[in-house]
C-alpha cells in the first residue's frame, strides 16, 4: 500500500484526539497533530498515541491545515478533523486504491451525528468532503473559515467518515457560539465590513435553503432542527462581525492611550 500521512488540527480536543489518531493509524503510517494552544490534555494524549505534535497559533482553517503538509514524510495526505473517524468501508476503500495518479483526490460521504443520532436531513447527508489528496498537486485553499481541498480531479468513493459533530443539542448550540466567533474573526481578517442587514438576510436565506431547497420541510424534526440551527449560526456570525467592528471603533487610538 502506498504510504499515507495523516493530519489533524486541534484545540482542546482531549475527548476526541486519541480516537481520531487510532482511526488514522488504520491506513496511515504517521500522524501529525497541529495544535493551536490546547489547555487540556490534547497534546499529551496525542504524543502518547505516537503522533508528532506541531505547535502553531491558529491561522485560520485552511492555513492551519496546511502547516503540517511540508513536514509530512509522504506526498499522500489524509486529513481528518479531531471529531471524525474512518468507517470500516473507508478503510477498505483506501486500502484498495492504487494511489498512482497524483492529480486525483478522493471524496468521502460524511455521516454527521448529534449524540447517537445520525442526522440525514436538510443536506446533512451525504455531506461530501475531500480528504485524501497528493500534496504535489492539491491542498487546502487558504481560506480562514470552512476551507476545502482543491485538486485537479476528484473521485467520489462510496465510503464514509463518521463525524461526531455534537454530543447533544446543548453542545450543538455551544459549538455554534464558538464557530460563529471564529467565522466572524475570519471575515474581518479578510476585510469584510459591517452591515445591519446581513445577519437577518443570511439567516432568512439559510432557512429557505435548508427547509425548501434541501427538503428539510418534509424531513420531520431533524429537518427543522438543521434549518433553525443553520439560520442561528448564519445570524450570529454576521452579528458578531458587526460587534467586532463596533468594538474596534470604540477602542481609543494608540495616540490617546
BELSULQUI-V94691 format. One record per residue. RES is the residue in three letters. PSI is psi in degrees with one decimal (none if undefined). BURIAL is I if it has 9 or more other C-alpha atoms within 8 Angstrom, else O. Layout:
res = [RES	RES]
psi = [PSI	PSI]
burial = [BURIAL	BURIAL]
//
This chain:
res = [UNK	UNK	UNK	UNK	UNK	UNK	UNK	UNK	UNK	UNK	UNK	UNK	UNK	UNK	UNK	UNK	UNK	UNK	UNK	UNK	UNK	UNK	UNK	UNK	UNK	UNK	UNK	UNK	UNK	UNK	UNK	UNK	UNK	UNK	UNK	UNK	UNK	UNK	UNK	UNK	UNK	UNK	UNK	UNK	UNK	UNK	UNK	UNK	UNK	UNK	UNK	UNK	UNK	UNK	UNK	UNK	UNK	UNK	UNK	UNK	UNK	UNK	UNK	UNK	UNK	UNK	UNK	UNK	UNK	UNK	UNK	UNK	UNK	UNK	UNK	UNK	UNK	UNK	UNK	UNK	UNK	UNK	UNK	UNK	UNK	UNK	UNK	UNK	UNK	UNK	UNK	UNK	UNK	UNK	UNK	UNK	UNK	UNK	UNK	UNK	UNK	UNK	UNK	UNK	UNK	UNK	UNK	UNK	UNK	UNK	UNK	UNK	UNK	UNK	UNK	UNK	UNK	UNK	UNK	UNK	UNK	UNK	UNK	UNK	UNK	UNK	UNK	UNK	UNK	UNK	UNK	UNK	UNK	UNK	UNK	UNK	UNK	UNK	UNK	UNK	UNK	UNK	UNK	UNK	UNK	UNK	UNK	UNK	UNK	UNK	UNK	UNK	UNK	UNK	UNK	UNK	UNK	UNK	UNK	UNK	UNK	UNK	UNK	UNK	UNK	UNK	UNK	UNK	UNK	UNK	UNK	UNK	UNK	UNK	UNK	UNK	UNK	UNK	UNK	UNK	UNK	UNK	UNK	UNK	UNK	UNK	UNK	UNK	UNK	UNK	UNK	UNK	UNK	UNK	UNK	UNK	UNK	UNK	UNK	UNK	UNK	UNK	UNK	UNK	UNK	UNK	UNK	UNK	UNK	UNK	UNK	UNK	UNK	UNK	UNK	UNK	UNK	UNK	UNK	UNK	UNK	UNK	UNK	UNK	UNK	UNK	UNK	UNK	UNK	UNK	UNK	UNK	UNK	UNK	UNK	UNK	UNK	UNK	UNK	UNK	UNK	UNK	UNK	UNK	UNK	UNK	UNK	UNK	UNK	UNK	UNK	UNK	UNK	UNK	UNK	UNK	UNK]
psi = [135.8	131.5	144.4	140.1	130.5	141.5	136.5	139.5	143.0	153.4	109.6	57.4	37.2	-32.5	-16.5	-33.3	-36.0	-45.7	-34.3	-44.3	-44.5	-37.3	-46.6	-34.3	-17.9	-23.2	-9.3	143.7	3.3	149.5	130.6	130.0	126.7	109.1	136.3	37.4	39.6	139.8	-2.5	-154.5	15.9	-51.6	-43.6	-41.7	-43.2	-44.9	-38.5	-23.7	2.5	7.1	151.1	129.3	129.8	130.3	122.9	115.9	146.1	129.0	-4.8	160.1	-59.9	-51.3	-37.1	-40.5	-19.7	-15.6	-43.2	-16.7	-49.7	-15.5	-11.3	150.9	-21.8	155.7	-30.1	126.8	134.0	113.5	126.6	149.6	159.2	-26.3	21.6	154.3	148.3	129.0	163.5	-37.0	-28.5	-41.1	-44.1	-43.1	-44.3	-40.9	-23.6	0.3	138.4	-30.0	47.4	2.9	101.8	-14.7	-12.1	128.0	168.4	135.2	136.6	159.2	140.0	129.3	116.9	130.1	142.8	106.8	-128.2	1.2	119.2	117.6	119.3	-7.6	158.2	44.2	1.8	-9.8	137.3	-5.2	64.6	135.4	132.7	121.2	-16.8	119.2	165.2	124.8	-15.3	-19.1	-15.7	167.2	172.4	138.3	148.2	45.8	139.2	-10.3	136.4	51.1	164.7	164.0	131.0	126.5	153.0	-37.9	146.7	130.1	129.1	129.4	138.6	65.4	158.1	147.9	129.9	131.1	106.4	73.1	-47.4	138.0	-36.0	-175.9	-35.3	-41.8	-34.0	-48.1	-40.7	-42.0	-38.3	-40.3	-47.6	-45.0	-35.8	-33.4	-44.0	-42.8	-40.4	-43.6	-44.8	-40.6	-42.3	-38.5	-33.7	10.3	11.5	130.7	176.2	160.9	128.5	-22.4	-26.0	-43.2	-51.2	-39.2	-45.9	-32.8	-42.9	-41.4	-42.1	-40.4	-46.3	-43.5	-45.3	-40.6	-40.9	-60.4	-36.2	-0.7	12.7	-26.1	-27.6	14.6	25.9	-155.9	-37.2	-40.8	-44.3	-36.3	-45.8	-43.4	-45.4	-40.1	-35.8	-41.5	-41.0	-43.9	-46.9	-44.5	-48.0	-36.4	-35.4	-32.3	-39.5	-32.3	-45.3	-41.5	-39.8	-43.8	-38.7	-44.3	-37.5	-42.3	-29.9	-17.4	139.4	147.2	152.5	-35.3	-22.1	-11.9	none]
burial = [O	O	O	I	I	I	I	I	I	I	I	I	I	I	O	I	I	I	O	I	I	I	I	I	I	O	I	I	I	I	I	I	I	I	I	I	I	I	O	O	I	I	I	O	I	I	I	O	I	O	I	I	I	I	O	I	O	O	O	I	I	I	I	I	I	I	I	I	I	O	O	I	O	O	I	I	I	I	I	I	I	I	I	I	I	I	I	O	I	I	I	O	I	O	O	O	O	O	O	O	O	I	I	I	I	I	I	I	I	I	I	I	I	I	O	O	O	O	I	I	I	I	I	I	I	I	I	I	I	I	I	I	I	I	I	O	I	I	I	I	I	O	I	I	I	O	I	I	I	O	I	I	O	I	O	O	I	O	I	I	I	I	I	I	I	I	I	O	O	O	I	I	I	O	I	I	I	O	O	I	I	I	I	I	I	I	I	I	O	O	O	O	O	O	O	O	O	I	I	O	O	I	I	I	I	I	I	I	I	I	I	I	O	I	I	I	I	O	I	O	O	I	I	I	O	I	I	I	I	I	I	I	I	I	I	I	I	I	I	I	I	I	O	I	I	O	O	O	O	O	O	O	O	O	O	O	O]
//
